Amino acid sequence: MPELPEVETTRRGIEPYLLGQRIQSFTVRQSKLRWPVSSELEQLNGARIEAVRRRGKYLLLETLHGTALMHLGMSGSLRICAADLAAEKHDHVDLILDSGLALRLRDPRRFGAVLWAGCGELHPLLANLGVEPLTDEFTPEYLLARAQGRQVSIKEFIMNSHVVVGVGNIYANEALFIAGIHPRCAAGQVSLNQLQKLVVAIKTVLKRAIEQGGTTLKDFVREDGQAGYFQIELQVYGRTQQACYACGSLIQQIRQGQRSTWYCPHCQPE
């Protein structure tokens, strides 16, 4: 599933083509995505795109008429193409611009979404999101306060979008390795010193992934159809029984919250 680095990579890629452009129309070939494509998006016809923002894993195309929210789901990608380029099987939604270009949503598994928020409205899906991890609000003290008394594992804790957004499974595994914290450790038992290391690790991993254009394991591609390259830098994710790059111990794999977790038993003692 595309996470914060992949969505931010997409945002940066599409922004130059969208900012200041007027929306000519929407073409919806398949409205049955994770949620039905909102017919209210027609209100954006003729509107000028004032900003292209990201909140968590949502892309926000803001106009003075309202905002289109886009989510890439499990397998979605957004691409810039000529408006008259023939659509392929999984090309479900086009946003047609006056420039003659289109923003095209391709989503084979149809878990993505194209939603609507009226002018001045906060969409319910955004209302209870946690802090952005690359902002000054994301601090060790913030995590310590939120983790107080919590028995949930630290890995599941940092993947909770009500605590902090965008730290998906890949990046949680990698950040915990860098910070030297065992993924099963209870969130409420992680010290402030460890949380300081974890906050730095999360910011470092996410920034590096954005620089590399995200992580492509299966479906994700950027707005130009190219893959991301952060996967070549992965330290533990997907490396079951391979030697740790730091100490040579064999990387272990366990299950947590229906997701696989990888860690080094030496570098991340329980």
C-alpha positions in Angstrom: 0.0 0.0 0.0 1.4 3.5 -0.8 2.4 5.2 2.4 3.5 8.7 3.2 6.7 8.7 1.0 4.9 7.3 -2.0 2.0 9.8 -1.6 4.4 12.7 -1.0 6.4 11.7 -4.1 3.2 11.6 -6.1 2.2 15.1 -4.7 5.5 16.6 -5.7 5.3 15.0 -9.1 1.8 16.2 -10.1 1.9 19.6 -8.4 3.7 21.5 -11.3 1.1 20.2 -13.8 -1.9 21.1 -11.6 -1.2 24.3 -9.8 -3.0 27.2 -11.3 -4.8 25.1 -13.9 -8.5 25.1 -14.3 -10.5 21.8 -14.1 -12.3 21.3 -17.4 -14.2 18.1 -16.4 -14.0 14.7 -14.7 -14.2 11.5 -16.6 -15.4 8.6 -14.4 -15.2 5.2 -16.1 -15.6 3.2 -12.9 -17.3 4.8 -9.9 -17.2 1.8 -7.6 -14.0 2.3 -5.8 -13.5 1.9 -2.0 -16.2 4.5 -1.7 -18.3 5.6 -4.7 -16.8 8.5 -6.6 -18.8 11.5 -5.5 -21.0 13.1 -8.1 -20.4 16.4 -6.2 -17.0 16.6 -7.8 -18.8 18.2 -10.8 -18.9 21.4 -8.7 -15.2 21.7 -9.4 -15.7 22.1 -13.2 -14.2 25.4 -14.2 -12.5 25.8 -10.8 -8.8 26.8 -10.6 -6.5 24.5 -8.5 -5.1 26.7 -5.8 -3.1 24.1 -3.9 -2.0 20.5 -4.0 -1.5 19.3 -0.5 -1.1 16.0 1.4 -2.6 15.1 4.7 -1.6 11.6 5.8 -2.1 9.4 2.8 -4.7 11.7 1.2 -4.0 14.1 -1.6 -6.0 17.3 -1.5 -6.7 19.3 -4.7 -7.9 22.6 -3.3 -10.0 25.1 -5.1 -12.2 28.0 -4.1 -15.2 25.8 -4.8 -14.2 22.8 -2.7 -11.6 20.1 -2.4 -11.1 16.8 -4.2 -9.6 14.1 -1.9 -7.7 11.3 -3.5 -6.5 8.1 -1.9 -4.3 5.5 -3.7 -5.6 2.5 -1.7 -3.7 -0.7 -2.1 -2.6 -0.5 -5.7 -3.4 2.9 -7.0 -1.3 5.4 -8.8 -1.8 8.9 -10.3 -0.2 9.8 -13.6 0.0 12.8 -15.8 -0.9 12.1 -19.4 -2.4 13.7 -22.5 -6.2 14.0 -22.0 -6.9 12.1 -25.2 -4.6 9.2 -24.4 -6.6 6.0 -24.7 -7.5 4.6 -21.3 -6.4 1.1 -20.2 -8.4 -1.4 -18.2 -7.7 -0.1 -14.7 -7.8 3.6 -15.6 -10.9 4.6 -13.6 -10.9 8.4 -13.2 -9.5 11.3 -15.2 -9.3 14.9 -14.1 -9.2 16.9 -17.4 -7.3 20.2 -17.3 -7.5 23.2 -19.6 -3.8 22.6 -20.5 -4.8 19.5 -22.5 -3.4 17.2 -19.8 -5.2 14.8 -17.5 -4.5 13.5 -14.0 -5.4 9.8 -14.3 -6.1 7.4 -11.5 -5.1 3.8 -12.2 -6.2 1.3 -9.5 -6.3 -2.4 -10.4 -7.7 -3.5 -7.0 -10.1 -0.5 -6.7 -9.4 0.3 -3.0 -8.6 3.9 -3.9 -11.0 6.8 -3.6 -11.9 10.1 -5.1 -14.0 12.1 -2.6 -15.4 15.6 -2.1 -15.3 18.3 0.7 -17.1 21.5 0.3 -15.4 24.9 0.7 -14.4 25.4 4.3 -15.4 21.8 5.3 -13.1 19.2 6.9 -13.8 15.8 5.5 -14.6 13.2 8.3 -11.7 11.0 7.1 -9.3 13.8 8.0 -10.9 14.8 11.3 -9.1 12.5 13.7 -5.7 12.1 12.0 -2.6 12.3 14.2 0.4 14.6 13.7 2.5 14.7 10.5 5.8 13.0 11.2 7.9 15.5 9.3 6.7 18.5 11.2 8.0 20.1 14.4 4.9 18.8 16.2 6.2 15.2 16.1 8.5 15.1 19.1 9.6 12.5 21.6 7.6 14.3 24.3 4.5 14.0 22.1 5.0 10.3 21.7 5.7 9.8 25.4 2.5 11.5 26.4 0.4 9.5 23.9 2.1 6.2 24.9 1.5 6.7 28.6 0.2 3.4 30.1 -0.3 1.8 26.6 0.4 -1.9 26.4 0.1 -2.1 22.6 3.4 -2.8 20.9 5.5 0.1 19.9 5.3 -0.9 16.2 1.5 -1.0 16.2 1.5 2.3 18.1 3.6 4.2 15.6 1.5 2.8 12.8 -1.7 4.1 14.3 -2.8 7.0 12.1 -4.6 8.6 15.1 -1.1 9.0 16.7 1.0 9.8 13.7 0.2 9.5 10.1 1.9 7.8 7.2 4.3 5.4 9.1 3.4 2.3 7.2 4.7 -1.2 7.7 7.9 -0.8 5.7 8.9 2.4 7.4 8.0 1.2 10.9 10.2 -1.8 10.6 13.1 0.2 9.3 12.8 3.0 11.9 12.6 0.6 14.8 15.8 -1.1 13.5 17.6 2.2 13.3 16.5 3.2 16.8 17.4 -0.2 18.2 14.0 -0.9 19.6 12.3 -4.3 19.6 9.0 -4.1 17.7 7.2 -6.1 20.5 8.1 -3.7 23.3 5.0 -2.1 24.9 4.6 1.5 23.8 4.2 2.6 27.4 7.5 1.1 28.4 9.7 2.8 25.8 11.9 5.5 27.5 12.1 9.1 26.5 15.7 8.5 25.3 14.5 5.6 23.1 11.7 7.7 21.8 14.2 10.5 20.9 16.1 7.9 18.8 12.8 6.7 17.2 11.6 10.1 16.2 14.9 10.9 14.5 14.8 7.4 12.8 11.2 7.9 11.5 12.0 11.3 10.1 15.3 10.0 8.6 13.7 7.0 7.0 10.7 8.9 5.6 12.9 11.7 4.2 15.3 9.3 2.6 12.4 7.3 1.0 11.0 10.5 -0.4 14.4 11.4 -1.9 14.4 7.9 -3.5 10.9 8.4 -5.0 9.2 6.0 -2.5 9.4 2.2 -2.3 8.2 -0.1 -5.2 7.6 -3.6 -4.1 4.8 -4.5 -6.5 2.3 -1.8 -7.7 3.5 1.7 -6.8 4.7 3.9 -9.6 5.3 7.7 -9.7 3.4 10.2 -11.7 5.7 9.5 -14.7 5.2 5.7 -14.5 8.7 5.1 -13.0 9.3 3.0 -9.9 10.6 4.2 -6.6 14.1 3.1 -5.4 14.1 3.1 -1.6 13.7 -0.7 -1.6 17.4 -1.1 -2.4 18.2 0.5 1.0 15.9 -1.7 3.2 17.8 -3.0 6.2 15.3 -5.5 7.7 12.0 -5.4 5.8 11.5 -8.6 3.8 15.0 -10.0 4.7 13.9 -13.1 6.6 16.9 -15.2 7.7 19.4 -13.0 5.9 22.4 -11.5 7.6 22.0 -8.2 9.4 24.1 -5.6 7.6 25.2 -4.2 11.0 26.1 -7.3 13.1 25.6 -10.4 10.9 22.8 -11.9 13.0 19.9 -13.5 11.0 16.9 -11.2 10.5 13.8 -12.7 12.2 10.2 -12.5 11.0 7.1 -12.5 13.3 3.4 -11.5 12.9 1.9 -8.4 14.6 -1.6 -7.2 14.1 -2.0 -9.2 10.9 1.2 -7.8 9.4 4.7 -9.2 9.1 7.4 -7.7 11.2 11.2 -8.0 10.6 13.9 -7.2 13.2 17.4 -8.1 14.2 17.5 -10.0 17.5 21.0 -8.6 18.3 20.5 -4.9 17.3 17.0 -4.8 18.7 17.1 -6.9 22.0 13.8 -7.7 23.5 
